Amino acid sequence: MAVLVPVPLQPGQGRVAGLACLPTVPHLQADHPRVAPATARRIRRFALPAAFHAGVEPGPGVSACLKRGHRSREMERKGRTTLGVPVVEATAAAAARVRSVADGPAGRLRLAAEFYTGFYTGGLARYGRAELSFLRWAIARGVLNPPSGDPPGSPWWRAVNDRLLRDKAEAALLAGRAAEPSSRCVALWCAFLRSPSAAAWYRAHNASVVAGYLENERSALAELPVERFMMNVALVRVLYAHALVARPALALGAFAPLGRLLGDPRRGSVGLFLDLRRAFPERYPLTGLVVEDLIAAEGHLPRALDYGIIVPRLGPLYAFAAESLGLPGVAGLLGDGVPCYAWPARRSPWHDGSALRLTTRLTAYAVRTRAGG
């Protein structure tokens, strides 16, 4: 059995803005002869970037009391986790981490991945597959470029990604601790870490994403119409993917037994629903394009998915999302039966001529929702 060897922090290592914080180096010796190789690799991955510790002030460190299956009761009694991060300051620490990578798309990707591969949340790498694939697409488009970038990124896409990263970072800091999360979104991420499953991952991920949508609608209105249409499609797709694993009868009707397999974020099949490269240009901004251009260029498979499978069940889908995520504001993102986030509630282009194509109508018929599904 591998033994984790505690190494006390040195003075000055554990204070950020007067608060105990994570050290800039792993406080467990990865090269100790009694540490198993697999454990050593996870220790090294847990190392935090120096940028996280801007504003380090001298101060006493906190001994790392970390043996497998053991937690320091004294540190918990004082309101600190065994990592030395005050429970009440986990939100501030998470925000600091996100700020440290905000202007670097590569840093955002690294921080997003660390949640699934870090020392204390490891073993979840496959759950990050869908999220990280989408994030790479967003980076390739340029929407996460800093404001000073060439071209500059999208304030809206950056803000929504910030919210997702913050919620995950806080949950990672609180993992296994008797602490009150700062929001329902963080609580859902903590629940996922306690009991990982595809449905739990979607609840946490989609709650953070939807919260980001709701908080930043004013910013979305500043984007081009084609970009706002894409925002709605992205939201519809990820809500539908959640329904595949949590409410497969709603999502696929008679083909419900396939839902959990197709929607599992750990499997490549989920790319069919969440990979927007199949449907939209990989650039930003989409100057010179109108929504009709995007629809005309959409492939047969994405068109059948959007208009044949998802659009006919939008009402029940959004109702399910509002209930499952505990975010009543989701209901306001649907108007007259069509998505209306930063978008007029009109049935076109969601019910235009494309929806009448034979393949799309046949698809809709094949997966029609079963009564009571």
Buried (B, 14 or more C-beta within 10 A) or exposed (E): EEEBBBBEBEEEBBBBBEBBBBBBBBBBBBEBEEBEEEBBBBBEBBBBBEBBBEEBEEBEBBBBBBEEEEBBEEBBEEEBBBBBBBBEBBBBBBBBBBBBBBBBBEBBBEBBBBBBBBBBBBEBEEBBBBBBBBBBBBBBBBBBBEEEEEEBBBBBBBBBBBBBBBBBBBBBBBBEBEBEBBBBBBBBBBBBBEEBBBBBBBBBBBBBBBBBBBBBBEBBEEBBBBBBBBBBBBBBBBBBBBBBBBBBBBBBBEBBEBBBBBBBBBBEEBBBBBBBBBBBBEEBBBEEBBBEEBBEEBEEEBBBBBBBBBBBBBEBBBBBBBEBBEBEBBBEBBBEBBBBBBBEEEEEBBBEEBBEBEEBBEBBEEBBBEEEB
